[in-house]
Amino acid sequence: MRSLSCFLSCLVACATLTAGPANTNKAKATATPAAPTAPKEGIKIPGVQIPIASLKSEAEFPVEGAAWVTTGEAVLVPSRPKDLLVRIDPKGNKTIDPVAGLSQPCSGAIVAFGSIWTPNCGSKSVVRADAKTAKITATLAVGASDVPVGIAATADSVWMLTDNKATLSRIDPDQNAVVGEIRLPSDCNSLAFAEKSLWVTCPAENRVLRIDPVKNLVDKRIDVSASPRALASGAGSLWVLCEKDGKIDRIDPKTNKVVKTIELLAPGAGGSLAFGEGFLWVTQTGFPLTRIDPQSEKEKVVQQFWGEGGGFISVSPGAVWLSNTAQGKVTRFDPKRINSTLAE
């Protein structure tokens, strides 16, 4: 009997030891993942911060090396590792024939004079392609500068930052040649056309330069917050994203002065701007999507989505396009869905 009792005790002990780890593993397998932690930075007004994971997208496109986004009849996104410009049909939500045969596309793209124009940092040139067929029609050896946005168009010319010294070159689309140059401070890095002028951010000087494209001269030098890096135009104003302190300055083009500064409370997070659908949109690292109400005297951040992502942003009718540079993808969002997404 004593031997039988010992044998049964051993069986119970073994069963207990065997069951213990199994139950533990089962508990681990069924444990609820920890909820993402909201960032310490950003706007802390209740209802403003929202996890980006709670926002449903309309479409998503993998693009290796995704960076800036240009919107138009087709949405243009560079794939620098593959030396091409991805084209997305916004009506069909599908990719179409790319602009191929490039050499490290950089610094943005524009659609002007029936063509797609994109700088190529590999060949130090700008490539011109037919806007309908995507076939290259000319390659102009004018130089190129690897900046966030270094190309824009006026009524009769293409303008481009063409070297590391921030030379602003004027290209005649009829001649396919440079017909003028303006020397800018060497760090100027983003170019835009709005309000009949060219505008350039110059972070080392903490200034935005306003250029008269008729006279080929710098017309105004406007002091802004520290480290300006991106521009957008809308609601009768020029908007400037200033990276160092995470601020947006609003410039009145009639007075050439900053009339409002909006705090994002996300310093040093890079980013870009776009205006459309009645709002100013911002993307920054850690805050991939922010919506700002531009109504005069009441400018404020109304939504700040936090989480992974951030890079470049653009807006077309009925769509916000977000380029996630770290994850290599471009996501399309419906502005109405964004507006109706509430904090949890």
C-alpha positions in Angstrom: 0.0 0.0 0.0 2.8 2.4 0.9 4.4 1.7 -2.5 1.1 2.3 -4.3 0.5 5.6 -2.4 4.0 6.8 -3.4 3.4 5.9 -7.0 0.0 7.8 -7.1 1.6 10.8 -5.4 4.3 10.9 -8.1 1.7 10.7 -10.8 -0.2 13.7 -9.3 3.0 15.7 -9.0 4.0 15.0 -12.6 0.6 15.9 -13.8 0.7 19.2 -11.9 4.2 20.0 -13.3 3.1 19.2 -16.8 -0.2 21.2 -16.6 1.5 24.3 -15.1 3.5 25.4 -18.1 0.7 24.5 -20.6 -1.8 26.7 -18.7 0.8 29.5 -18.6 1.4 29.3 -22.3 -2.3 29.3 -22.9 -2.7 32.4 -20.8 0.1 34.1 -22.7 -1.4 33.2 -26.0 -4.8 34.7 -25.1 -3.5 37.8 -23.3 -4.8 41.1 -24.7 -2.0 43.1 -26.4 -1.2 46.3 -24.6 -2.8 49.4 -26.1 -0.5 51.9 -27.9 0.7 54.6 -25.6 -0.2 58.2 -26.6 2.8 60.4 -27.2 4.0 62.9 -24.6 4.2 65.6 -27.3 1.5 67.2 -29.4 -1.7 69.0 -28.6 -3.3 67.9 -25.3 -6.7 69.5 -25.7 -9.2 66.7 -25.1 -10.6 65.2 -28.3 -7.7 66.4 -30.6 -5.3 63.5 -30.4 -6.4 60.3 -32.1 -4.5 57.1 -32.9 -3.9 56.8 -36.6 -4.7 53.1 -36.3 -8.4 54.1 -35.8 -8.5 55.9 -39.1 -9.7 53.7 -42.0 -8.1 54.3 -45.4 -9.7 54.1 -48.8 -6.7 52.6 -50.6 -3.0 51.8 -50.0 -0.2 51.5 -52.5 3.3 50.0 -51.8 6.0 52.2 -53.2 9.6 51.4 -52.5 11.4 54.6 -51.4 8.1 56.7 -51.4 8.7 60.4 -50.8 6.9 63.5 -52.1 3.4 63.2 -53.7 2.2 65.3 -56.6 -1.5 65.3 -57.4 -3.3 65.9 -60.7 -5.0 63.7 -63.3 -2.6 61.1 -62.0 -0.9 61.0 -58.6 2.9 60.9 -58.9 5.2 59.3 -56.3 8.9 58.6 -56.7 10.5 55.2 -56.3 14.1 56.2 -56.1 15.5 52.7 -55.7 13.7 51.6 -58.9 14.5 54.8 -60.8 10.9 55.5 -61.8 7.9 57.7 -61.0 4.9 55.7 -59.9 1.6 56.9 -61.3 -1.7 56.3 -59.6 -5.1 56.7 -61.3 -7.2 58.4 -58.6 -10.5 57.5 -60.3 -9.7 53.8 -60.5 -7.5 53.6 -57.4 -4.9 51.7 -59.3 -1.4 52.2 -60.6 -0.9 52.9 -64.3 2.2 53.0 -66.5 5.1 54.7 -64.6 7.6 57.1 -65.9 10.6 54.8 -66.2 14.2 55.2 -67.1 15.0 57.9 -64.5 18.1 58.3 -62.4 17.4 58.8 -58.7 14.3 61.0 -59.0 14.4 63.7 -56.3 13.0 67.1 -55.2 9.5 66.7 -56.3 7.6 66.7 -59.6 5.2 69.1 -61.4 2.8 68.8 -64.3 3.0 71.8 -66.6 3.1 72.6 -70.3 1.6 69.2 -71.2 4.5 67.4 -69.4 5.7 65.8 -66.2 8.9 67.4 -65.0 11.0 65.7 -62.3 14.6 66.4 -61.2 17.0 63.5 -61.2 19.8 63.6 -58.7 21.7 60.7 -60.2 22.2 62.4 -63.6 22.0 66.0 -62.3 19.2 66.7 -64.8 15.5 67.3 -65.1 13.5 64.8 -67.1 10.5 65.8 -69.1 7.8 63.2 -69.9 4.5 63.3 -71.8 1.7 63.7 -69.2 -0.5 61.2 -71.0 1.8 58.5 -72.2 4.5 58.9 -69.5 7.2 58.5 -72.2 10.3 60.6 -71.7 10.6 63.4 -74.3 13.6 65.3 -73.1 16.4 65.2 -70.5 17.9 68.6 -69.7 21.4 68.6 -68.1 20.6 71.6 -65.9 21.7 70.1 -62.5 19.6 69.0 -59.5 19.5 69.6 -55.8 18.4 66.9 -53.3 15.9 69.1 -51.3 12.4 68.4 -50.1 10.7 70.3 -53.0 12.9 71.9 -55.6 10.7 72.5 -58.6 7.7 74.7 -59.5 6.0 76.3 -62.5 4.8 79.8 -63.4 2.7 80.8 -66.4 5.6 80.6 -68.8 8.5 78.9 -67.1 9.7 75.9 -65.0 11.8 76.9 -62.0 14.2 74.6 -60.2 16.9 74.5 -57.5 19.8 73.1 -59.6 22.8 72.8 -57.2 23.8 72.6 -53.6 24.5 76.4 -53.6 20.7 76.9 -54.1 20.9 78.3 -57.6 17.3 78.9 -58.8 17.2 78.3 -62.5 14.5 79.4 -64.9 13.8 76.9 -67.7 12.0 77.9 -70.9 9.7 75.0 -71.8 9.7 76.0 -75.5 13.5 75.9 -75.7 14.1 73.2 -73.1 16.9 75.4 -71.8 17.9 77.5 -68.8 17.3 81.2 -69.6 18.0 82.8 -66.2 19.4 82.2 -62.8 19.0 83.7 -59.3 21.5 83.1 -56.5 19.9 82.2 -53.2 21.4 81.4 -49.7 23.0 78.0 -49.9 20.5 76.2 -47.5 17.2 77.2 -49.2 15.3 73.9 -49.6 11.6 74.2 -50.6 10.1 76.0 -53.5 6.4 76.9 -54.3 4.4 79.2 -56.6 1.5 81.1 -55.2 0.0 84.6 -55.2 1.9 85.5 -58.5 5.2 84.9 -56.7 7.8 82.2 -56.1 8.4 81.4 -52.4 11.5 79.7 -51.0 12.2 78.5 -47.4 15.7 79.2 -46.1 16.2 77.5 -42.7 19.6 78.8 -41.8 18.4 82.4 -42.1 14.9 81.6 -40.6 13.4 83.3 -43.6 11.0 82.8 -46.5 12.1 84.6 -49.7 9.5 86.0 -52.0 10.6 86.2 -55.6 9.2 88.2 -58.5 9.2 85.8 -61.5 8.8 88.7 -63.9 11.8 90.7 -62.7 13.9 87.6 -61.7 14.6 89.2 -58.4 14.1 88.5 -54.7 11.4 90.9 -53.8 10.9 90.3 -50.0 12.7 88.6 -47.2 10.2 87.5 -44.5 11.3 86.5 -41.0 9.6 83.3 -39.7 10.0 80.8 -36.8 13.1 78.6 -36.7 14.0 76.2 -39.4 11.3 76.7 -42.1 11.1 73.6 -44.3 7.7 73.3 -46.1 5.2 75.6 -47.8 1.5 75.5 -48.8 -0.9 78.1 -50.2 -4.6 78.4 -49.4 -7.3 80.7 -47.8 -5.5 83.8 -49.1 -2.3 83.0 -47.2 1.1 81.3 -47.4 1.6 78.6 -44.7 5.1 77.7 -43.5 6.1 74.6 -41.4 8.9 75.5 -39.1 10.6 72.4 -37.9 12.7 73.3 -34.9 9.9 74.2 -32.5 7.1 72.5 -34.4 5.2 75.6 -35.5 3.3 76.8 -38.5 3.5 80.5 -39.5 0.7 82.1 -41.6 2.0 84.8 -43.9 -0.3 87.5 -45.4 0.9 88.0 -49.0 -0.5 91.5 -49.0 1.6 92.7 -46.1 4.4 90.1 -46.4 4.3 89.5 -42.6 3.5 86.6 -40.3 0.0 87.2 -38.9 -0.4 84.0 -36.9 1.6 81.2 -35.5 0.0 77.9 -34.7 1.7 75.5 -32.2 1.9 71.8 -33.2 3.9 71.0 -30.0 6.0 68.5 -32.0 9.5 70.0 -32.3 12.1 68.5 -34.7 9.7 66.1 -36.3 10.3 67.1 -40.0 7.2 67.1 -42.1 5.4 68.7 -45.0 2.2 70.7 -45.7 -0.7 70.7 -48.1 -3.9 72.8 -48.4 -7.2 71.5 -49.8 -10.8 70.6 -49.0 -11.0 73.7 -46.8 -8.2 72.7 -44.4 -4.5 72.8 -43.9 -3.0 69.4 -43.6 0.3 68.5 -41.9 2.4 65.3 -41.7 5.3 64.9 -39.2 7.2 61.9 -37.8 5.1 60.5 -35.0 2.1 62.6 -36.1 1.4 61.3 -39.6 -1.8 63.4 -40.1 -2.9 66.8 -38.6 -5.9 68.8 -39.7 -6.0 72.6 -39.1 -9.0 74.9 -39.4 -7.7 78.0 -41.3 -10.6 80.2 -40.4 -9.2 83.7 -39.7 -8.7 84.6 -36.1 -9.6 81.1 -35.1 -6.8 79.1 -36.7 -6.3 75.9 -34.6 -5.5 72.2 -34.7 -8.7 70.3 -34.7 -7.3 66.8 -35.2 -3.8 65.3 -34.6 -3.5 61.7 -35.5 -0.5 60.0 -33.8 1.4 56.8 -34.4 3.8 55.4 -36.9 4.4 57.2 -40.2 4.9 60.7 -41.5 6.7 61.9 -44.6 4.9 63.9 -47.3 1.3 64.9 -47.9 -0.8 66.2 -50.8 -4.5 66.8 -51.4 -6.7 66.3 -54.5 -10.5 66.7 -54.8 -12.0 64.3 -52.3 -8.7 62.7 -51.2 -5.8 63.2 -48.9 -2.6 61.4 -50.0 -0.1 60.4 -47.3 3.4 59.1 -48.2 4.9 57.0 -45.4 8.6 57.2 -46.2 9.7 54.7 -43.5 7.2 52.0 -44.5 7.4 52.6 -48.3 3.7 53.1 -49.0 1.2 55.8 -50.0 -2.2 55.8 -48.4 -5.4 57.5 -49.6 -7.9 58.9 -47.1 -11.3 60.4 -47.5 -11.4 63.9 -46.0 -15.0 63.3 -44.8 -13.9 60.1 -43.0 -11.0 61.9 -41.4 -13.3 64.7 -40.2 -15.8 62.3 -38.7 -13.2 60.1 -36.9 -13.3 60.9 -33.2 -11.0 60.4 -30.3 -11.7 57.2 -28.3 
